[in-house]
């Protein structure tokens, strides 16, 4: 049985909603270690083990400092449970920054990884989901970071989403190879030159093409990705509300809305942000999933389920294997010869004059 450590601190609807989601996941055969305020959570069903952790750092302005200085925080204890081997995956519904910091300090960045990335399968009406990364972990990225994201995203899309030969694209302001920032242009050159790695790189796509099914994996820096994701969510939600308002505007509209209600419900289900379960933290030595703080119990149950599935599918191992095969891992530090090592070990005060 797979055990998932869940941070119940910081969720918008409170730890009891997270606990209800944990119970749903436990009913599917997943063991859950739930870290949060035991008094507020109360009794839970079998399969959920509540560890009292009333301190939350979800609102901390400096997540890295908060993680270092607050070992009793719920997200820190949950991450430590995964690092110690008591659980195999981490789920957090609080602050993304705190979850990433706790992951980096406890789960550790995988060998050869420049930076972890948040990868989210974004549901698309009438089509397969599009995996977007990074959607918020890194405000700025160098070309080699984007190259790694491309390989990590392709490996994830194949292992978890079941896409054979996923098409990978860079998000830019034009399809031409020379479009975009200098870092984006450089990343395009590197990806286009990686023949024989198994990566199916199709070049640049524009923002209007993200939802058109041209690519299965779309790569970008975290600043651009977070804005793009929230814009998609905002437009989707506003469109559904517009349909509802039209249906209530007149008697004829109400009749039309009644006739269309099954189709509208189907569309709502297709673009439901709770469906994917949250964003995967890729690039760490163990698996983490960041759920949205606004999730209901259904969304948190889904987050726990996709975390367990990620362990079953060996997302970490398969992602690393893809990076090794592509030669996309960060090169190890250059070894120093004996004279350089001797000199480097001396402080300026002890170096003999030449």
LINSUL-V8084 format. One record per backbone hydrogen bond with DSSP energy under -0.5 kcal/mol. CO is the residue of the C=O (numbers start at 0). NH is the residue of the N-H. If there is no record, write none. Layout:
((CO NH) (CO NH))
This chain:
((1 30) (2 87) (2 88) (3 5) (3 32) (4 90) (5 7) (5 34) (6 92) (7 10) (10 13) (13 16) (13 17) (14 18) (15 19) (16 20) (17 21) (18 22) (19 23) (20 24) (21 25) (22 26) (24 27) (24 29) (25 28) (30 3) (31 33) (31 48) (32 5) (32 34) (33 35) (33 50) (34 7) (35 37) (35 52) (36 40) (37 41) (44 47) (46 31) (46 48) (47 49) (48 33) (48 50) (49 51) (50 35) (54 73) (56 59) (60 62) (61 65) (62 66) (63 67) (64 68) (65 69) (69 72) (72 76) (73 77) (74 78) (75 79) (76 80) (77 81) (78 82) (79 83) (80 85) (80 86) (81 84) (87 286) (88 4) (89 288) (90 6) (91 290) (94 98) (95 99) (96 100) (97 101) (98 102) (99 103) (100 104) (101 105) (101 106) (102 106) (102 107) (107 284) (109 112) (111 329) (116 118) (116 281) (117 133) (117 134) (118 279) (119 121) (119 131) (120 122) (121 129) (123 126) (126 123) (128 130) (129 121) (129 131) (130 217) (131 119) (132 219) (137 221) (137 222) (138 222) (141 144) (141 145) (142 146) (143 147) (144 148) (145 149) (146 150) (147 151) (148 152) (149 153) (150 154) (151 155) (152 156) (153 157) (154 158) (155 159) (155 160) (156 162) (161 163) (162 165) (165 199) (166 215) (166 216) (167 201) (167 202) (168 218) (169 171) (169 204) (174 203) (175 178) (180 184) (181 185) (182 186) (183 187) (184 188) (185 189) (186 190) (187 191) (188 192) (190 193) (192 194) (193 196) (198 200) (199 167) (202 169) (204 171) (205 208) (205 209) (206 209) (208 211) (208 213) (209 212) (215 130) (216 168) (217 132) (218 170) (220 224) (221 225) (222 226) (223 227) (224 228) (225 229) (226 230) (227 231) (228 232) (229 233) (230 234) (231 235) (232 236) (233 237) (234 238) (235 239) (236 240) (237 241) (238 242) (239 243) (240 244) (241 245) (242 246) (243 247) (245 248) (249 253) (250 254) (251 255) (252 256) (253 257) (254 258) (255 259) (256 260) (259 263) (260 264) (261 265) (262 266) (263 267) (264 268) (265 269) (266 270) (268 271) (271 274) (273 276) (278 289) (279 118) (279 281) (280 283) (280 287) (281 116) (282 109) (286 89) (287 280) (288 91) (288 290) (289 278) (291 294) (292 11) (292 12) (295 299) (296 300) (297 301) (298 302) (299 303) (300 304) (301 305) (302 306) (303 307) (304 308) (305 309) (306 310) (307 311) (308 312) (309 314) (310 313) (313 317) (314 318) (315 319) (316 320) (317 321) (318 322) (319 323) (320 324) (321 325) (322 326) (322 327) (322 328) (323 326) (336 340) (337 341) (338 342) (339 343) (340 344) (341 345) (342 345) (346 349) (346 350))
